[in-house]
Amino acid sequence: MKYKILITICLILTLINAYLIFQAYQAADSFDFEEYANTMIREQAAEVKDDFTTEVFEVSAYNTVKSQTDSNECESASGVNICDRDFGIVACPHKFPFGTEFEINRQKYVCLDRMNARYEGNYLDINFDKDIKGALEFGRQQLSIRVYE
């Protein structure tokens, strides 16, 4: 009899837990991450930050085209659509969290994408969206960059 009660209690608790997890997933599905990210990016860009470090990076350029990305070229590793944006976007190594800001040639960029895992040092890849000529002209450069964390 005791075991039947314990099994019943465990079953009820498991069902309650499953229901709560289901509710959490439904809430997550209705959350507009892209809108949240865009709001955060705009707020960060407007914010004047004095806390930064300066590091030397090898900086390259990439485009949001299938030949340079995966099958969904506009979706970044952060889940944000990075095509046709009016702010600077960089792909950065995993040591920098999404949202980290970089000042490159006096322009602010936000980390919303990831570099390939083989680039784990001080590498950045500036997103030139569909401007292939601009990316080629930028090429690969060693630059002193401000990192705002």
C-alpha positions in Angstrom: 0.0 0.0 0.0 2.8 2.4 0.9 4.5 1.8 -2.4 1.3 2.5 -4.4 1.0 5.8 -2.6 4.6 6.7 -3.3 4.3 5.7 -6.9 1.2 7.8 -7.3 2.9 10.8 -5.7 5.9 10.4 -7.9 3.7 10.1 -11.0 1.7 13.2 -10.0 5.0 15.2 -9.4 6.3 14.0 -12.8 3.2 15.2 -14.6 3.3 18.5 -12.8 7.0 18.9 -13.8 6.2 18.0 -17.4 3.4 20.6 -17.5 5.7 23.3 -16.1 8.4 22.5 -18.6 5.8 22.6 -21.4 4.6 26.0 -20.2 8.2 27.3 -20.1 8.8 26.1 -23.7 5.6 27.8 -24.8 6.7 31.1 -23.2 10.1 30.7 -24.9 8.5 30.2 -28.3 6.5 33.4 -28.0 9.6 35.4 -26.9 10.9 37.5 -29.8 14.7 37.1 -29.4 15.5 39.2 -32.5 13.4 42.2 -31.3 15.0 41.9 -27.9 18.5 41.7 -29.4 17.9 44.7 -31.6 16.6 46.7 -28.7 19.6 45.8 -26.6 22.0 46.6 -29.5 20.5 50.0 -30.0 20.6 50.7 -26.2 24.3 49.6 -26.0 25.2 51.8 -29.0 23.6 54.8 -27.4 25.4 54.1 -24.1 28.8 55.8 -23.6 31.2 53.3 -22.2 34.5 54.2 -20.6 35.5 50.7 -19.5 37.5 49.0 -22.3 40.7 47.2 -23.0 42.8 47.6 -26.1 44.0 44.5 -27.9 45.6 43.8 -31.3 43.4 41.6 -33.5 43.7 40.0 -36.9 40.6 41.4 -38.6 39.0 40.0 -41.8 35.7 40.6 -43.6 32.9 38.3 -44.6 29.6 38.5 -46.4 26.2 37.1 -45.7 26.1 34.9 -48.8 25.8 31.1 -49.0 29.3 30.6 -50.3 30.7 32.2 -47.1 28.2 31.0 -44.5 25.9 28.0 -43.9 22.6 27.4 -45.7 20.8 30.3 -43.9 23.2 33.1 -44.5 21.2 35.8 -42.7 20.8 33.9 -39.4 23.8 34.5 -37.1 25.1 32.1 -34.5 23.2 34.3 -31.9 19.9 33.6 -33.7 19.6 37.2 -34.9 19.0 38.1 -38.6 22.1 40.1 -39.5 21.2 41.0 -43.1 20.4 44.6 -44.0 21.3 46.1 -40.6 22.2 49.7 -39.9 24.8 48.9 -37.3 28.2 47.1 -37.4 28.3 43.3 -36.8 31.3 41.1 -36.1 31.8 37.4 -35.8 34.1 36.8 -32.8 35.7 33.9 -31.0 33.8 32.0 -28.2 35.8 33.8 -25.5 33.7 36.9 -26.1 30.0 36.6 -25.3 27.3 37.8 -27.7 26.7 41.5 -27.3 30.4 42.3 -26.7 31.2 45.6 -28.4 34.3 46.4 -30.4 35.5 49.7 -31.7 37.3 49.2 -35.1 38.6 52.2 -36.9 36.4 54.5 -34.7 33.2 52.5 -35.5 31.3 50.4 -33.0 30.6 46.7 -33.9 28.6 44.2 -31.9 29.4 40.5 -31.6 26.4 38.7 -33.0 28.1 35.9 -34.9 30.9 33.3 -34.3 34.1 32.6 -36.0 35.0 29.1 -37.0 36.3 27.2 -34.0 39.9 27.2 -35.5 40.0 30.9 -34.8 40.1 31.1 -31.0 42.8 33.8 -30.6 42.4 37.5 -31.3 40.5 37.2 -34.5 37.4 39.2 -35.7 35.4 39.0 -38.9 33.5 42.1 -39.9 30.2 41.5 -41.6 30.0 43.4 -44.9 26.5 41.9 -45.6 26.2 41.7 -49.4 29.0 44.1 -50.2 31.5 41.6 -51.6 33.7 44.3 -53.1 34.0 46.1 -49.8 34.9 42.9 -48.0 37.6 42.1 -50.5 39.0 45.7 -50.3 39.1 45.5 -46.5 41.0 42.2 -46.8 42.9 41.0 -43.6 44.4 43.6 -41.3 46.2 43.7 -37.9 44.5 46.4 -35.9 44.5 47.8 -32.4 40.9 47.5 -31.2 39.0 48.6 -28.2 37.0 45.9 -26.5 34.0 46.9 -24.4 32.8 44.1 -22.1 
